[in-house]
């Protein structure tokens, strides 16, 4: 009976040791993958989120200004047409 308990106790310790080792391997592997990924991303010369947001805001403002200028241009063209009709 006592030998069974010792066997089960040893088996439990072995399982705990294996689980601890696997956890360590998992952590090490995650660290290496993260390091390699960060290195690869740095080499890609990507823009930061802040830079992206700034350029996005500039593009939105440019589109709004473009729409305003098109409206003004249409109004000026209509005025020119009206002036040309008056001259005739």
Protein Blocks (a to p, Z undefined) as FASTA:
>chain_A
ZZmmmmmmmmmmmmmmmmmmmmmmmmmmmmmmmmmmmmmmmmnopacfklmmmmmmmmmm
mmmmmmmmmmmmmmmmmmmmmmmmmmZZ
